[in-house]
């Protein structure tokens, strides 16, 4: 019996290799986490093993076998970029063409038949250099000998839709490489790579409808399109390294080879974005006309038996990694705008230069930070002829969900084959301009036109906005100066802002001025774009300006005490907020309270201003006091604007005297004639009243004292009469009066002495501190004469003399002696006074 590609080994068995066990052991610098080697190495040396297992199953009791045969068409091939060595098969196999044939004679029923092929495969980075243009369409002579690769097959079919697409893409194209690259781009951009689509093989006609597939569908459609317009193309099968699986490793893969006359077969791998080359990690095992051929075919003979098969297993171990490829391609990257606002668009421009003497097709990738997204994908495909330079563009949008307290540096990296790279960045802030998509695309388009229009360099275009301060909703002017610096008249130039266009002609060495009126309805940073163009010239000028909200301030954050007392000191604190981005001119701030006014004048207010005022309770009036904060400024037309806020502070717990004081202060502050007159009368009245009260108190005191003396004299007279003495009452009253006066004098003297004693004790403590301080600092003691002489000259000249005559006396001892002398002197004074008082009493007969 025999199983062919049309029965047992249909395409779904062949591509079930995706689920096979793949083993990769990498040496040296090779690791799963760093797979650049797979795409950037010139050469790789890899040990591979392809194996499978068969088993004979009995169908009856009389089962017997004669032989089993396995033909393996997946065999490592020697090609222009691939060399095979050390190939070994188990069991021994015969190589017939590109097929290995294994055979088992009379194998046991139920036994497992294992076959495998081992080999070392050295692969190169596969680049076929096309150094000059090859004309399209190809002639029969061009395709002689490769006509079979122009035929359609069972699995690579054609229909009218694919044919129409092929002819549309080829329309007007006379460069074979450009056309093949264009078709590669179309297939890549229009057929979605979808791994879940790998259950069955789809023909190109089906793939074109569903617009999805895996590498074999993508490659088959590419082959079909090229064959339809007369370009011979092979379908190639094998294994390639991929990082799309986990863990990364070699997996079954398909790609194409396109025939270029005089060059040969040029590889194109749409899935890997490798146009005109393949990396060294592609191992070629089979090439064919069709995509549905078998990878292995089985034949067996016997009775009442069947053959059970398993999918092929592929194992690879990379042994050697060659040096890196020098692709001779350079990248330079920059953003159109270096500073943008949140939510803004931007354009990334990448300049790519081909330093090679051959066509170079490549895919440039761009990676962004999380704050930014691409509007049109992160890859660009590009074909460069020898030594050509081109520019690529990406439109990006920055997130508007960013923290306004911060500025952001937003980076991007662009690269080719993860090896050649460039970086660019821009800064983002809530204060920067938010650029619109329309404006940026206009700038980008004009920039490209300038490169192709020769006379653009002869036109100088410069535009500006006036006045310097632009307000929302208020018209302003855009003025553009256009100068012709060349030797050709620039005729019929359309100078446009949005849809407003004015046509001018600028003679040689002449200048024209064009103006536009404009109203901006939103605040913040803005940009307007003015263009000047005709068939020979394209020029652009960008006008950036800040649109401000109308001048406005706000009084806020007022802090003050609710209640204060007469003797309190308190503060009033408030903030004047600027509610526009524009500076505000001629600002006056007032704090009013009754007749008390404070004023601050600002020529220009550019930031918020805080005011802090110190006041006293005696600046207020008893009860409630209303304060008013006012701000006066001019608007954008010069008109005065006044805003104000009131608050209250209450003066509490005032005495009669404080009220009297505050009333007088208020009268003096107001300087009212009536008030001054009334206050004079009031003050005169109060003065008279106080004089009367003091006089009355004096009279009462005198009368009380007189009554006390009279009473004392009466008691003394009674005592004298009892002793038989007859002393006149008037004489006794006089004596009592003298005693009272003496007592009062003694009391005052005593108080004076006690005060002097306290002062001397204070001086004593200070001297002790000085002595202690001198002791700790190891300083010589001060001169006793000058120190002690000054301290005690007013108290006791004798003490000072004693000190000055004994300069070497110990300070502690001196203090104690002085203290003793002071106490002794005070006691002697008291004794002396008491003796004199006793003598006076005896003299007057009181004792």
Helices and strands as residue ranges (DSSP letters): E 2-3, H 11-14, G 15-19, H 37-40, E 43-58, E 64-72, E 82-90, E 94-96, E 99-105, E 112-124, E 126-127, G 147-150, H 160-170, H 176-190, E 192-193, G 195-197, H 204-210, E 212-213, H 215-228, E 233-242, E 249-260, E 264-269, E 274-275, E 277-278, E 282-288, E 296-303, E 305-309, E 313-321, E 329-335, E 339-340, E 345-354, E 360-368, E 372-374, E 379-384, E 389-398, E 408-416, E 420-428, H 437-452, G 454-458, E 459-466, E 470-471, E 476-484, E 490-497, E 500-506, E 511-518, E 524-533, E 538-548, E 553-559, E 563-565, E 569-578, E 584-593, E 596-605, E 609-616, G 617-619, E 623-634, E 640-652, H 656-670, H 673-722, H 729-777, H 784-792, H 797-805, H 811-844
